[in-house]
Amino acid sequence: MYKKIFLFVFLIFLVNHCGFTPLYSNKSNSNVSITDLTMKGDRTINNYIKVNLYQLLNNSNEKQFTINVDTKYNKIVLSKDKTAKITEYELSSTSVFEISSNNKLIKKITISEKKNMNNIEDEFEEQKEERIAKQNFAATTSRKLITELSILNDY
């Protein structure tokens, strides 16, 4: 019995002191600020991106960037059944970011995301799935952009 308790306490101690930190745990501590965010293209994805980047907007951090975003969203039919009913779609999002600082273009980044989606008979459920896919596209795109801005800040 004492061996089990000792082993349990030892494992808890070992896991707590292994040095693990989440990858994006210090993204709020980055010295990056977005002074101007101009968006065009798909309104829904752009709004989700803006919500995800809200913590970086108009901060008074060291490095300040101006970002222009152009987002394109496509819903392409992949397959149909024998009765010509759509059975599968491909949802894709492409976001082009032009990052500038002090009125000079520093970098142009293109981030693309894709997802295959089966057709759902209930149109409300299909729109819900499409909205969730757009939220996921925006979250992934925002994380990649924040990573790029952090890298640019180091130079």
C-alpha positions in Angstrom: 0.0 0.0 0.0 2.8 2.4 0.9 4.5 1.6 -2.4 1.5 2.6 -4.4 1.1 5.9 -2.5 4.8 6.6 -2.9 4.6 5.8 -6.7 1.5 8.0 -7.1 3.1 11.0 -5.3 6.3 10.5 -7.3 4.5 10.4 -10.6 2.5 13.6 -9.7 5.8 15.3 -8.7 7.5 14.2 -11.9 4.7 15.4 -14.2 4.4 18.8 -12.5 8.1 19.5 -12.8 8.8 18.3 -16.3 9.0 21.8 -17.8 5.9 21.6 -20.0 4.4 24.9 -21.1 1.7 25.3 -23.7 2.9 26.5 -27.1 0.8 29.7 -27.2 0.8 30.4 -23.5 2.9 33.5 -23.9 1.3 35.0 -27.0 -0.3 37.7 -24.9 3.2 38.7 -23.6 4.5 39.4 -27.1 5.6 42.9 -27.8 3.5 43.1 -31.0 0.7 45.5 -31.7 -1.6 46.0 -34.7 -2.3 49.7 -35.3 -4.5 49.4 -38.4 -6.3 46.3 -39.6 -8.0 46.7 -43.0 -10.1 43.8 -44.2 -11.8 42.9 -47.5 -13.3 39.8 -48.9 -15.4 37.3 -46.9 -17.1 39.2 -44.1 -17.7 36.3 -41.8 -14.2 35.0 -41.8 -12.8 38.5 -41.5 -15.0 39.2 -38.4 -13.8 36.0 -36.7 -10.2 36.9 -37.5 -10.7 40.4 -36.1 -12.1 38.8 -32.9 -9.1 36.5 -32.6 -6.7 39.4 -33.1 -8.5 41.8 -30.7 -5.9 41.5 -28.0 -3.2 42.9 -30.3 -5.3 45.8 -31.7 -4.1 49.3 -30.7 -1.8 48.2 -27.9 1.1 50.4 -27.0 3.7 47.7 -27.5 7.2 48.1 -29.0 6.7 46.8 -32.5 3.6 48.1 -34.3 2.3 46.6 -37.6 -0.3 47.7 -40.1 -2.1 44.7 -41.7 -4.2 44.5 -44.9 -6.3 41.3 -45.2 -7.9 39.9 -48.3 -9.9 36.8 -47.6 -11.5 34.5 -50.2 -13.9 31.7 -49.4 -15.0 28.9 -51.8 -17.5 26.1 -51.5 -16.9 23.7 -54.4 -18.9 20.6 -55.2 -16.7 17.5 -55.1 -19.2 14.7 -55.8 -22.8 13.9 -56.7 -24.8 10.7 -56.6 -26.7 9.1 -59.5 -29.6 11.4 -59.1 -27.4 14.5 -59.4 -27.7 15.3 -55.7 -24.7 16.8 -54.2 -23.0 14.5 -51.6 -19.7 16.2 -50.8 -18.3 19.8 -50.7 -14.8 21.2 -50.4 -14.7 24.3 -48.2 -11.6 26.4 -48.7 -10.4 29.7 -47.4 -7.4 31.7 -48.6 -6.2 34.8 -46.6 -3.5 37.1 -47.9 -1.9 39.3 -45.3 0.2 42.3 -46.2 2.2 43.2 -43.2 3.8 46.7 -43.1 5.6 48.8 -40.5 6.4 52.5 -40.8 4.6 52.5 -44.2 7.0 49.9 -45.6 5.8 46.5 -46.8 7.6 43.9 -44.7 6.1 40.7 -45.7 3.2 39.2 -47.7 1.8 36.0 -46.3 -0.8 33.7 -47.8 -2.5 31.2 -45.5 -4.9 28.6 -47.0 -7.2 26.1 -45.2 -9.4 23.3 -46.6 -12.0 21.0 -45.3 -14.2 18.4 -47.0 -17.8 18.4 -45.8 -20.6 15.9 -46.5 -23.9 17.2 -47.7 -26.5 17.4 -44.8 -30.2 17.1 -45.6 -31.2 19.7 -43.0 -30.1 23.0 -44.5 -29.9 24.7 -41.0 -27.5 22.0 -39.8 -25.4 22.4 -43.0 -25.2 26.1 -42.5 -24.2 25.5 -38.9 -21.4 23.1 -40.0 -20.2 25.7 -42.5 -20.2 28.4 -39.9 -18.1 26.2 -37.6 -15.7 25.5 -40.4 -15.3 29.3 -41.0 -14.6 29.8 -37.3 -12.0 27.1 -37.4 -10.4 28.6 -40.5 -10.2 32.0 -38.8 -8.8 30.6 -35.6 -6.1 28.7 -37.4 -5.3 31.6 -39.7 -5.1 34.0 -36.7 -2.7 31.7 -34.8 -0.4 31.4 -37.8 -0.5 35.2 -38.2 0.4 35.8 -34.6 3.3 33.4 -34.9 4.5 35.2 -38.0 4.2 38.6 -36.2 6.2 37.2 -33.2 8.9 36.0 -35.6 9.0 39.4 -37.4 9.3 41.1 -34.0 12.4 39.1 -33.2 14.2 40.6 -36.2 
